Amino acid sequence: MNEIQNLLGDQAPVGYLLRDPRPGDMGLVVANQAVVYAREFGWSAEYEALAAEIVAKFIREFDPARERCWIAEKDGKLVGSVFVVRQDETTAKLRLLYVDASARGLGIGRRLVDECLRFARQAGYQRMVLWTNSVLTDARRIYEMAGFQLVEEEKHHSFGKDLVGQYWARDL
């Protein structure tokens, strides 16, 4: 429909859509994350295992009133995703934000984070937290623009690399 409307000139092209996950998407999320972080940062299969564990827990323990996943799709291809999960009664946790290189610059990452914040407020959370690594500069920039503040840093060796883990948080 978007393609038809674009050809007819009825509206500017959207470029992507956000949707709920469908069968098979969760496996693609894990695979895409593993490929992106291996290619761009040289991370080992240890990261793929972590992503798979996060996704499996989301599927097994899913609470639709307090948790959510968004899939970003462009031209029929999964190009991004993010999760909101319950950390505790008042705190939501943002997990596994990623946007494929082919879709960067469209505002997908910022929109995914905005959707997380909106959902968390509506679900009654008072705070949102996340964990990332200092090398993920594009994601960190999105978090800063969304009002997150760096709370703590710690050096660690994970995914075959020496990294600096970062904890970010913001009130809702």
C-alpha positions as CSV (number, residue, x, y, z in Angstrom):
1,M,0.0,0.0,0.0
2,N,2.8,2.4,0.8
3,E,4.4,1.8,-2.6
4,I,1.1,2.5,-4.4
5,Q,0.6,5.7,-2.4
6,N,4.1,6.8,-3.1
7,L,3.7,6.2,-6.8
8,L,0.5,8.2,-6.7
9,G,2.1,11.0,-4.8
10,D,-0.4,10.9,-1.9
11,Q,2.2,11.0,0.8
12,A,5.9,11.1,1.5
13,P,7.5,7.6,1.8
14,V,7.5,6.2,5.3
15,G,10.5,4.0,4.7
16,Y,9.8,1.5,7.5
17,L,7.1,0.3,9.8
18,L,7.1,-0.9,13.4
19,R,5.0,-3.9,14.2
20,D,4.5,-6.7,16.8
21,P,6.6,-9.8,16.3
22,R,5.3,-12.7,14.2
23,P,6.3,-16.3,14.3
24,G,10.0,-16.7,13.3
25,D,10.9,-13.1,14.1
26,M,12.5,-13.9,17.4
27,G,15.0,-16.3,15.8
28,L,15.8,-13.6,13.2
29,V,16.3,-11.0,16.0
30,V,19.0,-13.3,17.6
31,A,20.6,-14.1,14.2
32,N,20.6,-10.4,13.1
33,Q,22.1,-9.2,16.3
34,A,24.8,-11.9,16.2
35,V,25.8,-10.9,12.7
36,V,25.7,-7.2,13.3
37,Y,27.9,-7.3,16.4
38,A,30.3,-9.9,15.0
39,R,30.7,-7.8,11.8
40,E,30.9,-4.4,13.3
41,F,32.7,-5.1,16.6
42,G,34.3,-8.6,16.2
43,W,32.2,-10.0,19.1
44,S,32.2,-13.8,19.5
45,A,29.3,-16.3,19.6
46,E,29.1,-15.6,23.3
47,Y,27.0,-12.5,22.4
48,E,24.7,-14.6,20.3
49,A,24.1,-16.9,23.3
50,L,23.3,-13.9,25.5
51,A,20.8,-12.5,22.9
52,A,19.2,-16.0,22.6
53,E,18.8,-16.2,26.4
54,I,17.2,-12.8,26.6
55,V,14.8,-13.6,23.8
56,A,14.0,-17.1,25.2
57,K,13.2,-15.6,28.6
58,F,11.0,-12.9,27.0
59,I,9.0,-15.6,25.1
60,R,8.7,-17.9,28.1
61,E,7.8,-15.3,30.7
62,F,6.0,-12.7,28.5
63,D,3.5,-10.4,30.3
64,P,1.7,-8.3,27.7
65,A,0.6,-5.8,30.3
66,R,4.2,-5.0,31.3
67,E,6.4,-6.2,28.4
68,R,6.7,-5.5,24.7
69,C,8.8,-6.1,21.6
70,W,8.8,-4.0,18.4
71,I,10.1,-5.2,15.1
72,A,11.2,-2.6,12.5
73,E,10.6,-3.7,9.0
74,K,11.8,-2.1,5.8
75,D,10.9,-3.5,2.3
76,G,9.6,-6.7,3.9
77,K,12.9,-7.3,5.8
78,L,13.5,-7.2,9.6
79,V,15.9,-4.3,10.1
80,G,15.6,-3.5,13.8
81,S,14.1,-4.4,17.1
82,V,13.9,-3.6,20.8
83,F,12.3,-5.1,23.9
84,V,10.9,-3.7,27.2
85,V,10.9,-6.2,30.0
86,R,10.0,-6.0,33.7
87,Q,13.0,-5.6,36.0
88,D,10.9,-5.1,39.1
89,E,7.5,-3.6,40.0
90,T,8.6,0.0,39.3
91,T,11.5,-0.4,36.8
92,A,11.4,-1.4,33.1
93,K,14.5,-2.5,31.3
94,L,15.2,-1.7,27.7
95,R,16.9,-4.7,26.0
96,L,18.5,-5.6,22.6
97,L,18.1,-2.4,20.7
98,Y,19.6,-2.8,17.2
99,V,19.1,-1.3,13.7
100,D,20.7,-3.0,10.7
101,A,23.3,-0.9,8.8
102,S,21.0,-0.9,5.7
103,A,18.4,1.1,7.6
104,R,20.4,3.5,9.7
105,G,19.7,7.2,9.3
106,L,16.0,6.8,9.1
107,G,15.3,7.5,12.8
108,I,14.4,3.9,13.6
109,G,16.6,3.6,16.7
110,R,15.2,6.8,18.1
111,R,11.7,5.8,17.4
112,L,12.2,2.4,18.9
113,V,13.5,4.0,22.1
114,D,10.6,6.5,22.1
115,E,8.1,3.6,21.8
116,C,9.8,1.9,24.8
117,L,9.5,5.0,26.9
118,R,5.9,5.6,26.0
119,F,4.9,1.9,26.7
120,A,6.8,1.9,30.0
121,R,4.9,5.0,31.2
122,Q,1.6,3.5,30.1
123,A,2.4,0.3,31.9
124,G,2.9,2.2,35.1
125,Y,6.7,2.0,35.5
126,Q,8.5,4.9,37.2
127,R,12.0,4.3,35.8
128,M,13.7,2.7,32.9
129,V,17.2,1.2,32.9
130,L,19.5,-0.4,30.3
131,W,22.9,-1.9,30.0
132,T,25.2,-1.3,27.0
133,N,28.8,-1.1,26.2
134,S,30.9,2.1,25.6
135,V,31.8,1.0,22.0
136,L,28.2,1.3,20.9
137,T,28.4,5.0,20.3
138,D,25.3,5.3,18.1
139,A,23.1,3.6,20.6
140,R,24.6,5.7,23.5
141,R,23.8,8.9,21.5
142,I,20.2,7.8,21.1
143,Y,19.9,7.0,24.8
144,E,21.4,10.4,25.8
145,M,18.9,12.2,23.4
146,A,16.1,10.3,25.1
147,G,17.1,11.6,28.5
148,F,19.0,8.6,29.9
149,Q,21.9,9.3,32.1
150,L,25.0,7.2,32.7
151,V,24.8,5.7,36.2
152,E,27.8,3.4,36.3
153,E,30.6,1.9,34.3
154,E,32.7,-1.3,34.7
155,K,35.4,-3.0,32.7
156,H,34.7,-6.6,31.7
157,H,35.8,-9.2,29.3
158,S,32.9,-10.5,27.3
159,F,32.1,-11.6,23.7
160,G,35.9,-12.1,23.1
161,K,36.7,-8.5,23.8
162,D,37.8,-6.2,26.7
163,L,34.8,-3.8,27.1
164,V,33.4,-1.1,29.3
165,G,29.9,-2.0,30.3
166,Q,27.6,1.0,31.1
167,Y,24.4,1.2,33.1
168,W,22.0,4.0,32.0
169,A,18.7,5.1,33.6
170,R,16.0,7.7,33.5
171,D,12.9,8.5,35.4
172,L,9.6,8.3,33.5
